[in-house]
């Protein structure tokens, strides 16, 4: 998707020109906290999947518009260390893009879903589609209120 490519280029330009300008020693600024470039790129580059479980989460409770109520709450509970089975949330933006793009999934979504499933498989030591050691999943749908 061209939009994603443009955002990736924007993220790279942002990192090179704003976060790491050659003439500014940002580490010398008073009260400076290290910048998390990975988090900044996630904000600038559209992400379709937010994972949770295993004691961490990509999302947060304040991301209700993006993750929906269930997704935001699962992310928050996982971040707090509550025993949440690993999983992932497909963003509400994917639904919007699907309807705006003649019922076509956004580019890269299938690969992100496959990667998220592999992560879950690794955490629970089960395999999706395996008859001997199956990974059982629950699919929940929701809508932004």
Chimera marker file (.cmm) of the C-alpha trace (Angstrom):
<marker_set name="trace">
<marker id="1" x="0.000" y="0.000" z="0.000" r="1" g="1" b="0" radius="0.5"/>
<marker id="2" x="1.458" y="3.344" z="-1.033" r="1" g="1" b="0" radius="0.5"/>
<marker id="3" x="0.231" y="5.042" z="2.147" r="1" g="1" b="0" radius="0.5"/>
<marker id="4" x="2.298" y="2.647" z="4.281" r="1" g="1" b="0" radius="0.5"/>
<marker id="5" x="5.409" y="3.230" z="2.118" r="1" g="1" b="0" radius="0.5"/>
<marker id="6" x="4.983" y="6.996" z="2.468" r="1" g="1" b="0" radius="0.5"/>
<marker id="7" x="4.693" y="6.638" z="6.251" r="1" g="1" b="0" radius="0.5"/>
<marker id="8" x="7.786" y="4.429" z="6.416" r="1" g="1" b="0" radius="0.5"/>
<marker id="9" x="9.730" y="7.089" z="4.504" r="1" g="1" b="0" radius="0.5"/>
<marker id="10" x="8.308" y="9.743" z="6.824" r="1" g="1" b="0" radius="0.5"/>
<marker id="11" x="9.379" y="7.710" z="9.869" r="1" g="1" b="0" radius="0.5"/>
<marker id="12" x="12.923" y="7.402" z="8.508" r="1" g="1" b="0" radius="0.5"/>
<marker id="13" x="13.107" y="11.135" z="7.723" r="1" g="1" b="0" radius="0.5"/>
<marker id="14" x="11.703" y="11.936" z="11.176" r="1" g="1" b="0" radius="0.5"/>
<marker id="15" x="14.309" y="9.731" z="12.852" r="1" g="1" b="0" radius="0.5"/>
<marker id="16" x="17.210" y="11.119" z="10.807" r="1" g="1" b="0" radius="0.5"/>
<marker id="17" x="16.239" y="14.789" z="10.839" r="1" g="1" b="0" radius="0.5"/>
<marker id="18" x="14.349" y="15.318" z="14.093" r="1" g="1" b="0" radius="0.5"/>
<marker id="19" x="15.382" y="12.601" z="16.529" r="1" g="1" b="0" radius="0.5"/>
<marker id="20" x="19.046" y="12.452" z="15.525" r="1" g="1" b="0" radius="0.5"/>
<marker id="21" x="20.075" y="15.763" z="14.033" r="1" g="1" b="0" radius="0.5"/>
<marker id="22" x="23.848" y="15.980" z="13.725" r="1" g="1" b="0" radius="0.5"/>
<marker id="23" x="24.029" y="19.480" z="15.250" r="1" g="1" b="0" radius="0.5"/>
<marker id="24" x="22.093" y="18.690" z="18.447" r="1" g="1" b="0" radius="0.5"/>
<marker id="25" x="23.314" y="16.601" z="21.352" r="1" g="1" b="0" radius="0.5"/>
<marker id="26" x="19.913" y="15.663" z="22.727" r="1" g="1" b="0" radius="0.5"/>
<marker id="27" x="21.458" y="13.546" z="25.508" r="1" g="1" b="0" radius="0.5"/>
<marker id="28" x="22.947" y="16.713" z="26.990" r="1" g="1" b="0" radius="0.5"/>
<marker id="29" x="19.545" y="18.362" z="27.475" r="1" g="1" b="0" radius="0.5"/>
<marker id="30" x="18.441" y="18.672" z="31.125" r="1" g="1" b="0" radius="0.5"/>
<marker id="31" x="15.754" y="16.184" z="32.090" r="1" g="1" b="0" radius="0.5"/>
<marker id="32" x="16.206" y="14.252" z="28.845" r="1" g="1" b="0" radius="0.5"/>
<marker id="33" x="14.732" y="10.785" z="28.732" r="1" g="1" b="0" radius="0.5"/>
<marker id="34" x="16.009" y="8.382" z="26.074" r="1" g="1" b="0" radius="0.5"/>
<marker id="35" x="13.780" y="8.273" z="23.004" r="1" g="1" b="0" radius="0.5"/>
<marker id="36" x="12.249" y="4.942" z="22.095" r="1" g="1" b="0" radius="0.5"/>
<marker id="37" x="12.677" y="4.944" z="18.305" r="1" g="1" b="0" radius="0.5"/>
<marker id="38" x="10.729" y="1.710" z="17.927" r="1" g="1" b="0" radius="0.5"/>
<marker id="39" x="7.671" y="3.190" z="19.641" r="1" g="1" b="0" radius="0.5"/>
<marker id="40" x="7.989" y="6.378" z="17.578" r="1" g="1" b="0" radius="0.5"/>
<marker id="41" x="8.084" y="4.378" z="14.330" r="1" g="1" b="0" radius="0.5"/>
<marker id="42" x="4.993" y="2.416" z="15.426" r="1" g="1" b="0" radius="0.5"/>
<marker id="43" x="3.179" y="5.716" z="15.801" r="1" g="1" b="0" radius="0.5"/>
<marker id="44" x="4.318" y="7.008" z="12.416" r="1" g="1" b="0" radius="0.5"/>
<marker id="45" x="4.021" y="3.755" z="10.459" r="1" g="1" b="0" radius="0.5"/>
<marker id="46" x="0.542" y="2.300" z="10.394" r="1" g="1" b="0" radius="0.5"/>
<marker id="47" x="0.401" y="-0.967" z="12.269" r="1" g="1" b="0" radius="0.5"/>
<marker id="48" x="-2.458" y="-3.437" z="11.772" r="1" g="1" b="0" radius="0.5"/>
<marker id="49" x="-1.823" y="-5.869" z="14.644" r="1" g="1" b="0" radius="0.5"/>
<marker id="50" x="-1.279" y="-5.190" z="18.354" r="1" g="1" b="0" radius="0.5"/>
<marker id="51" x="-0.187" y="-8.223" z="20.378" r="1" g="1" b="0" radius="0.5"/>
<marker id="52" x="-0.765" y="-8.939" z="24.060" r="1" g="1" b="0" radius="0.5"/>
<marker id="53" x="0.029" y="-11.681" z="26.578" r="1" g="1" b="0" radius="0.5"/>
<marker id="54" x="3.153" y="-13.193" z="28.044" r="1" g="1" b="0" radius="0.5"/>
<marker id="55" x="3.433" y="-10.258" z="30.458" r="1" g="1" b="0" radius="0.5"/>
<marker id="56" x="3.472" y="-7.465" z="27.866" r="1" g="1" b="0" radius="0.5"/>
<marker id="57" x="1.340" y="-5.684" z="25.298" r="1" g="1" b="0" radius="0.5"/>
<marker id="58" x="1.838" y="-3.458" z="22.276" r="1" g="1" b="0" radius="0.5"/>
<marker id="59" x="-1.267" y="-1.416" z="23.094" r="1" g="1" b="0" radius="0.5"/>
<marker id="60" x="-2.600" y="0.501" z="26.071" r="1" g="1" b="0" radius="0.5"/>
<marker id="61" x="-5.965" y="1.220" z="27.662" r="1" g="1" b="0" radius="0.5"/>
<marker id="62" x="-6.100" y="4.711" z="26.130" r="1" g="1" b="0" radius="0.5"/>
<marker id="63" x="-6.083" y="3.248" z="22.597" r="1" g="1" b="0" radius="0.5"/>
<marker id="64" x="-9.821" y="2.416" z="22.564" r="1" g="1" b="0" radius="0.5"/>
<marker id="65" x="-10.492" y="4.090" z="19.217" r="1" g="1" b="0" radius="0.5"/>
<marker id="66" x="-7.750" y="2.039" z="17.583" r="1" g="1" b="0" radius="0.5"/>
<marker id="67" x="-8.076" y="-1.279" z="19.428" r="1" g="1" b="0" radius="0.5"/>
<marker id="68" x="-11.722" y="-1.234" z="20.448" r="1" g="1" b="0" radius="0.5"/>
<marker id="69" x="-12.819" y="-1.689" z="24.044" r="1" g="1" b="0" radius="0.5"/>
<marker id="70" x="-11.930" y="-5.380" z="24.286" r="1" g="1" b="0" radius="0.5"/>
<marker id="71" x="-8.519" y="-4.922" z="22.657" r="1" g="1" b="0" radius="0.5"/>
<marker id="72" x="-7.585" y="-1.934" z="24.818" r="1" g="1" b="0" radius="0.5"/>
<marker id="73" x="-8.678" y="-3.712" z="27.998" r="1" g="1" b="0" radius="0.5"/>
<marker id="74" x="-6.806" y="-6.918" z="27.103" r="1" g="1" b="0" radius="0.5"/>
<marker id="75" x="-3.673" y="-4.866" z="26.405" r="1" g="1" b="0" radius="0.5"/>
<marker id="76" x="-3.978" y="-3.094" z="29.750" r="1" g="1" b="0" radius="0.5"/>
<marker id="77" x="-4.543" y="-6.317" z="31.695" r="1" g="1" b="0" radius="0.5"/>
<marker id="78" x="-1.553" y="-7.970" z="29.995" r="1" g="1" b="0" radius="0.5"/>
<marker id="79" x="0.613" y="-4.913" z="30.745" r="1" g="1" b="0" radius="0.5"/>
<marker id="80" x="-0.376" y="-5.143" z="34.415" r="1" g="1" b="0" radius="0.5"/>
<marker id="81" x="0.800" y="-8.755" z="34.508" r="1" g="1" b="0" radius="0.5"/>
<marker id="82" x="-2.639" y="-10.319" z="34.857" r="1" g="1" b="0" radius="0.5"/>
<marker id="83" x="-2.864" y="-13.862" z="33.451" r="1" g="1" b="0" radius="0.5"/>
<marker id="84" x="-4.179" y="-13.029" z="29.981" r="1" g="1" b="0" radius="0.5"/>
<marker id="85" x="-3.764" y="-15.727" z="27.327" r="1" g="1" b="0" radius="0.5"/>
<marker id="86" x="-1.617" y="-14.403" z="24.475" r="1" g="1" b="0" radius="0.5"/>
<marker id="87" x="-3.425" y="-12.972" z="21.503" r="1" g="1" b="0" radius="0.5"/>
<marker id="88" x="-3.640" y="-10.018" z="19.190" r="1" g="1" b="0" radius="0.5"/>
<marker id="89" x="-6.043" y="-7.310" z="18.123" r="1" g="1" b="0" radius="0.5"/>
<marker id="90" x="-6.587" y="-6.231" z="14.533" r="1" g="1" b="0" radius="0.5"/>
<marker id="91" x="-7.095" y="-2.468" z="14.581" r="1" g="1" b="0" radius="0.5"/>
<marker id="92" x="-10.343" y="-0.709" z="13.802" r="1" g="1" b="0" radius="0.5"/>
<marker id="93" x="-8.451" y="1.059" z="10.996" r="1" g="1" b="0" radius="0.5"/>
<marker id="94" x="-8.272" y="-2.281" z="9.165" r="1" g="1" b="0" radius="0.5"/>
<marker id="95" x="-12.071" y="-2.494" z="9.126" r="1" g="1" b="0" radius="0.5"/>
<marker id="96" x="-12.337" y="1.060" z="7.846" r="1" g="1" b="0" radius="0.5"/>
<marker id="97" x="-9.698" y="0.423" z="5.159" r="1" g="1" b="0" radius="0.5"/>
<marker id="98" x="-11.441" y="-2.810" z="4.132" r="1" g="1" b="0" radius="0.5"/>
<marker id="99" x="-14.701" y="-1.012" z="3.383" r="1" g="1" b="0" radius="0.5"/>
<marker id="100" x="-12.977" y="1.977" z="1.771" r="1" g="1" b="0" radius="0.5"/>
<marker id="101" x="-10.871" y="-0.309" z="-0.449" r="1" g="1" b="0" radius="0.5"/>
<marker id="102" x="-13.624" y="-2.358" z="-2.147" r="1" g="1" b="0" radius="0.5"/>
<marker id="103" x="-13.508" y="-5.159" z="0.449" r="1" g="1" b="0" radius="0.5"/>
<marker id="104" x="-9.761" y="-5.672" z="0.083" r="1" g="1" b="0" radius="0.5"/>
<marker id="105" x="-7.551" y="-6.169" z="3.136" r="1" g="1" b="0" radius="0.5"/>
<marker id="106" x="-4.729" y="-3.675" z="3.597" r="1" g="1" b="0" radius="0.5"/>
<marker id="107" x="-1.349" y="-4.699" z="2.193" r="1" g="1" b="0" radius="0.5"/>
<marker id="108" x="0.714" y="-6.635" z="4.683" r="1" g="1" b="0" radius="0.5"/>
<marker id="109" x="-2.198" y="-7.684" z="6.899" r="1" g="1" b="0" radius="0.5"/>
<marker id="110" x="-1.911" y="-11.412" z="6.128" r="1" g="1" b="0" radius="0.5"/>
<marker id="111" x="1.805" y="-11.391" z="6.922" r="1" g="1" b="0" radius="0.5"/>
<marker id="112" x="1.180" y="-9.528" z="10.197" r="1" g="1" b="0" radius="0.5"/>
<marker id="113" x="-1.530" y="-12.037" z="11.196" r="1" g="1" b="0" radius="0.5"/>
<marker id="114" x="0.768" y="-14.962" z="10.353" r="1" g="1" b="0" radius="0.5"/>
<marker id="115" x="3.573" y="-13.411" z="12.412" r="1" g="1" b="0" radius="0.5"/>
<marker id="116" x="1.231" y="-12.760" z="15.363" r="1" g="1" b="0" radius="0.5"/>
<marker id="117" x="0.031" y="-16.382" z="15.239" r="1" g="1" b="0" radius="0.5"/>
<marker id="118" x="3.648" y="-17.605" z="15.208" r="1" g="1" b="0" radius="0.5"/>
<marker id="119" x="4.339" y="-15.507" z="18.300" r="1" g="1" b="0" radius="0.5"/>
<marker id="120" x="1.373" y="-17.062" z="20.108" r="1" g="1" b="0" radius="0.5"/>
<marker id="121" x="2.448" y="-20.539" z="18.984" r="1" g="1" b="0" radius="0.5"/>
<marker id="122" x="5.867" y="-19.931" z="20.503" r="1" g="1" b="0" radius="0.5"/>
<marker id="123" x="4.429" y="-18.708" z="23.798" r="1" g="1" b="0" radius="0.5"/>
<marker id="124" x="2.019" y="-21.610" z="24.306" r="1" g="1" b="0" radius="0.5"/>
<marker id="125" x="4.029" y="-24.298" z="22.479" r="1" g="1" b="0" radius="0.5"/>
<marker id="126" x="1.108" y="-25.277" z="20.258" r="1" g="1" b="0" radius="0.5"/>
<marker id="127" x="0.593" y="-25.027" z="16.495" r="1" g="1" b="0" radius="0.5"/>
<marker id="128" x="-2.372" y="-23.536" z="14.645" r="1" g="1" b="0" radius="0.5"/>
<marker id="129" x="-3.870" y="-26.240" z="12.414" r="1" g="1" b="0" radius="0.5"/>
<marker id="130" x="-1.884" y="-29.082" z="14.027" r="1" g="1" b="0" radius="0.5"/>
<marker id="131" x="-4.102" y="-32.096" z="14.762" r="1" g="1" b="0" radius="0.5"/>
<marker id="132" x="-1.762" y="-33.499" z="17.431" r="1" g="1" b="0" radius="0.5"/>
<marker id="133" x="-1.012" y="-30.272" z="19.350" r="1" g="1" b="0" radius="0.5"/>
<marker id="134" x="-3.571" y="-27.675" z="18.210" r="1" g="1" b="0" radius="0.5"/>
<marker id="135" x="-3.550" y="-24.015" z="19.064" r="1" g="1" b="0" radius="0.5"/>
<marker id="136" x="-7.146" y="-23.139" z="19.853" r="1" g="1" b="0" radius="0.5"/>
<marker id="137" x="-8.151" y="-19.551" z="19.189" r="1" g="1" b="0" radius="0.5"/>
<marker id="138" x="-11.177" y="-17.424" z="19.923" r="1" g="1" b="0" radius="0.5"/>
<marker id="139" x="-12.179" y="-14.741" z="17.456" r="1" g="1" b="0" radius="0.5"/>
<marker id="140" x="-14.154" y="-11.850" z="18.884" r="1" g="1" b="0" radius="0.5"/>
<marker id="141" x="-15.577" y="-8.995" z="16.923" r="1" g="1" b="0" radius="0.5"/>
<marker id="142" x="-16.519" y="-5.599" z="18.176" r="1" g="1" b="0" radius="0.5"/>
<marker id="143" x="-17.240" y="-2.108" z="16.997" r="1" g="1" b="0" radius="0.5"/>
<marker id="144" x="-16.284" y="1.358" z="18.054" r="1" g="1" b="0" radius="0.5"/>
<marker id="145" x="-19.111" y="2.959" z="19.961" r="1" g="1" b="0" radius="0.5"/>
<link id1="1" id2="2" r="1" g="1" b="0" radius="0.2"/>
<link id1="2" id2="3" r="1" g="1" b="0" radius="0.2"/>
<link id1="3" id2="4" r="1" g="1" b="0" radius="0.2"/>
<link id1="4" id2="5" r="1" g="1" b="0" radius="0.2"/>
<link id1="5" id2="6" r="1" g="1" b="0" radius="0.2"/>
<link id1="6" id2="7" r="1" g="1" b="0" radius="0.2"/>
<link id1="7" id2="8" r="1" g="1" b="0" radius="0.2"/>
<link id1="8" id2="9" r="1" g="1" b="0" radius="0.2"/>
<link id1="9" id2="10" r="1" g="1" b="0" radius="0.2"/>
<link id1="10" id2="11" r="1" g="1" b="0" radius="0.2"/>
<link id1="11" id2="12" r="1" g="1" b="0" radius="0.2"/>
<link id1="12" id2="13" r="1" g="1" b="0" radius="0.2"/>
<link id1="13" id2="14" r="1" g="1" b="0" radius="0.2"/>
<link id1="14" id2="15" r="1" g="1" b="0" radius="0.2"/>
<link id1="15" id2="16" r="1" g="1" b="0" radius="0.2"/>
<link id1="16" id2="17" r="1" g="1" b="0" radius="0.2"/>
<link id1="17" id2="18" r="1" g="1" b="0" radius="0.2"/>
<link id1="18" id2="19" r="1" g="1" b="0" radius="0.2"/>
<link id1="19" id2="20" r="1" g="1" b="0" radius="0.2"/>
<link id1="20" id2="21" r="1" g="1" b="0" radius="0.2"/>
<link id1="21" id2="22" r="1" g="1" b="0" radius="0.2"/>
<link id1="22" id2="23" r="1" g="1" b="0" radius="0.2"/>
<link id1="23" id2="24" r="1" g="1" b="0" radius="0.2"/>
<link id1="24" id2="25" r="1" g="1" b="0" radius="0.2"/>
<link id1="25" id2="26" r="1" g="1" b="0" radius="0.2"/>
<link id1="26" id2="27" r="1" g="1" b="0" radius="0.2"/>
<link id1="27" id2="28" r="1" g="1" b="0" radius="0.2"/>
<link id1="28" id2="29" r="1" g="1" b="0" radius="0.2"/>
<link id1="29" id2="30" r="1" g="1" b="0" radius="0.2"/>
<link id1="30" id2="31" r="1" g="1" b="0" radius="0.2"/>
<link id1="31" id2="32" r="1" g="1" b="0" radius="0.2"/>
<link id1="32" id2="33" r="1" g="1" b="0" radius="0.2"/>
<link id1="33" id2="34" r="1" g="1" b="0" radius="0.2"/>
<link id1="34" id2="35" r="1" g="1" b="0" radius="0.2"/>
<link id1="35" id2="36" r="1" g="1" b="0" radius="0.2"/>
<link id1="36" id2="37" r="1" g="1" b="0" radius="0.2"/>
<link id1="37" id2="38" r="1" g="1" b="0" radius="0.2"/>
<link id1="38" id2="39" r="1" g="1" b="0" radius="0.2"/>
<link id1="39" id2="40" r="1" g="1" b="0" radius="0.2"/>
<link id1="40" id2="41" r="1" g="1" b="0" radius="0.2"/>
<link id1="41" id2="42" r="1" g="1" b="0" radius="0.2"/>
<link id1="42" id2="43" r="1" g="1" b="0" radius="0.2"/>
<link id1="43" id2="44" r="1" g="1" b="0" radius="0.2"/>
<link id1="44" id2="45" r="1" g="1" b="0" radius="0.2"/>
<link id1="45" id2="46" r="1" g="1" b="0" radius="0.2"/>
<link id1="46" id2="47" r="1" g="1" b="0" radius="0.2"/>
<link id1="47" id2="48" r="1" g="1" b="0" radius="0.2"/>
<link id1="48" id2="49" r="1" g="1" b="0" radius="0.2"/>
<link id1="49" id2="50" r="1" g="1" b="0" radius="0.2"/>
<link id1="50" id2="51" r="1" g="1" b="0" radius="0.2"/>
<link id1="51" id2="52" r="1" g="1" b="0" radius="0.2"/>
<link id1="52" id2="53" r="1" g="1" b="0" radius="0.2"/>
<link id1="53" id2="54" r="1" g="1" b="0" radius="0.2"/>
<link id1="54" id2="55" r="1" g="1" b="0" radius="0.2"/>
<link id1="55" id2="56" r="1" g="1" b="0" radius="0.2"/>
<link id1="56" id2="57" r="1" g="1" b="0" radius="0.2"/>
<link id1="57" id2="58" r="1" g="1" b="0" radius="0.2"/>
<link id1="58" id2="59" r="1" g="1" b="0" radius="0.2"/>
<link id1="59" id2="60" r="1" g="1" b="0" radius="0.2"/>
<link id1="60" id2="61" r="1" g="1" b="0" radius="0.2"/>
<link id1="61" id2="62" r="1" g="1" b="0" radius="0.2"/>
<link id1="62" id2="63" r="1" g="1" b="0" radius="0.2"/>
<link id1="63" id2="64" r="1" g="1" b="0" radius="0.2"/>
<link id1="64" id2="65" r="1" g="1" b="0" radius="0.2"/>
<link id1="65" id2="66" r="1" g="1" b="0" radius="0.2"/>
<link id1="66" id2="67" r="1" g="1" b="0" radius="0.2"/>
<link id1="67" id2="68" r="1" g="1" b="0" radius="0.2"/>
<link id1="68" id2="69" r="1" g="1" b="0" radius="0.2"/>
<link id1="69" id2="70" r="1" g="1" b="0" radius="0.2"/>
<link id1="70" id2="71" r="1" g="1" b="0" radius="0.2"/>
<link id1="71" id2="72" r="1" g="1" b="0" radius="0.2"/>
<link id1="72" id2="73" r="1" g="1" b="0" radius="0.2"/>
<link id1="73" id2="74" r="1" g="1" b="0" radius="0.2"/>
<link id1="74" id2="75" r="1" g="1" b="0" radius="0.2"/>
<link id1="75" id2="76" r="1" g="1" b="0" radius="0.2"/>
<link id1="76" id2="77" r="1" g="1" b="0" radius="0.2"/>
<link id1="77" id2="78" r="1" g="1" b="0" radius="0.2"/>
<link id1="78" id2="79" r="1" g="1" b="0" radius="0.2"/>
<link id1="79" id2="80" r="1" g="1" b="0" radius="0.2"/>
<link id1="80" id2="81" r="1" g="1" b="0" radius="0.2"/>
<link id1="81" id2="82" r="1" g="1" b="0" radius="0.2"/>
<link id1="82" id2="83" r="1" g="1" b="0" radius="0.2"/>
<link id1="83" id2="84" r="1" g="1" b="0" radius="0.2"/>
<link id1="84" id2="85" r="1" g="1" b="0" radius="0.2"/>
<link id1="85" id2="86" r="1" g="1" b="0" radius="0.2"/>
<link id1="86" id2="87" r="1" g="1" b="0" radius="0.2"/>
<link id1="87" id2="88" r="1" g="1" b="0" radius="0.2"/>
<link id1="88" id2="89" r="1" g="1" b="0" radius="0.2"/>
<link id1="89" id2="90" r="1" g="1" b="0" radius="0.2"/>
<link id1="90" id2="91" r="1" g="1" b="0" radius="0.2"/>
<link id1="91" id2="92" r="1" g="1" b="0" radius="0.2"/>
<link id1="92" id2="93" r="1" g="1" b="0" radius="0.2"/>
<link id1="93" id2="94" r="1" g="1" b="0" radius="0.2"/>
<link id1="94" id2="95" r="1" g="1" b="0" radius="0.2"/>
<link id1="95" id2="96" r="1" g="1" b="0" radius="0.2"/>
<link id1="96" id2="97" r="1" g="1" b="0" radius="0.2"/>
<link id1="97" id2="98" r="1" g="1" b="0" radius="0.2"/>
<link id1="98" id2="99" r="1" g="1" b="0" radius="0.2"/>
<link id1="99" id2="100" r="1" g="1" b="0" radius="0.2"/>
<link id1="100" id2="101" r="1" g="1" b="0" radius="0.2"/>
<link id1="101" id2="102" r="1" g="1" b="0" radius="0.2"/>
<link id1="102" id2="103" r="1" g="1" b="0" radius="0.2"/>
<link id1="103" id2="104" r="1" g="1" b="0" radius="0.2"/>
<link id1="104" id2="105" r="1" g="1" b="0" radius="0.2"/>
<link id1="105" id2="106" r="1" g="1" b="0" radius="0.2"/>
<link id1="106" id2="107" r="1" g="1" b="0" radius="0.2"/>
<link id1="107" id2="108" r="1" g="1" b="0" radius="0.2"/>
<link id1="108" id2="109" r="1" g="1" b="0" radius="0.2"/>
<link id1="109" id2="110" r="1" g="1" b="0" radius="0.2"/>
<link id1="110" id2="111" r="1" g="1" b="0" radius="0.2"/>
<link id1="111" id2="112" r="1" g="1" b="0" radius="0.2"/>
<link id1="112" id2="113" r="1" g="1" b="0" radius="0.2"/>
<link id1="113" id2="114" r="1" g="1" b="0" radius="0.2"/>
<link id1="114" id2="115" r="1" g="1" b="0" radius="0.2"/>
<link id1="115" id2="116" r="1" g="1" b="0" radius="0.2"/>
<link id1="116" id2="117" r="1" g="1" b="0" radius="0.2"/>
<link id1="117" id2="118" r="1" g="1" b="0" radius="0.2"/>
<link id1="118" id2="119" r="1" g="1" b="0" radius="0.2"/>
<link id1="119" id2="120" r="1" g="1" b="0" radius="0.2"/>
<link id1="120" id2="121" r="1" g="1" b="0" radius="0.2"/>
<link id1="121" id2="122" r="1" g="1" b="0" radius="0.2"/>
<link id1="122" id2="123" r="1" g="1" b="0" radius="0.2"/>
<link id1="123" id2="124" r="1" g="1" b="0" radius="0.2"/>
<link id1="124" id2="125" r="1" g="1" b="0" radius="0.2"/>
<link id1="125" id2="126" r="1" g="1" b="0" radius="0.2"/>
<link id1="126" id2="127" r="1" g="1" b="0" radius="0.2"/>
<link id1="127" id2="128" r="1" g="1" b="0" radius="0.2"/>
<link id1="128" id2="129" r="1" g="1" b="0" radius="0.2"/>
<link id1="129" id2="130" r="1" g="1" b="0" radius="0.2"/>
<link id1="130" id2="131" r="1" g="1" b="0" radius="0.2"/>
<link id1="131" id2="132" r="1" g="1" b="0" radius="0.2"/>
<link id1="132" id2="133" r="1" g="1" b="0" radius="0.2"/>
<link id1="133" id2="134" r="1" g="1" b="0" radius="0.2"/>
<link id1="134" id2="135" r="1" g="1" b="0" radius="0.2"/>
<link id1="135" id2="136" r="1" g="1" b="0" radius="0.2"/>
<link id1="136" id2="137" r="1" g="1" b="0" radius="0.2"/>
<link id1="137" id2="138" r="1" g="1" b="0" radius="0.2"/>
<link id1="138" id2="139" r="1" g="1" b="0" radius="0.2"/>
<link id1="139" id2="140" r="1" g="1" b="0" radius="0.2"/>
<link id1="140" id2="141" r="1" g="1" b="0" radius="0.2"/>
<link id1="141" id2="142" r="1" g="1" b="0" radius="0.2"/>
<link id1="142" id2="143" r="1" g="1" b="0" radius="0.2"/>
<link id1="143" id2="144" r="1" g="1" b="0" radius="0.2"/>
<link id1="144" id2="145" r="1" g="1" b="0" radius="0.2"/>
</marker_set>
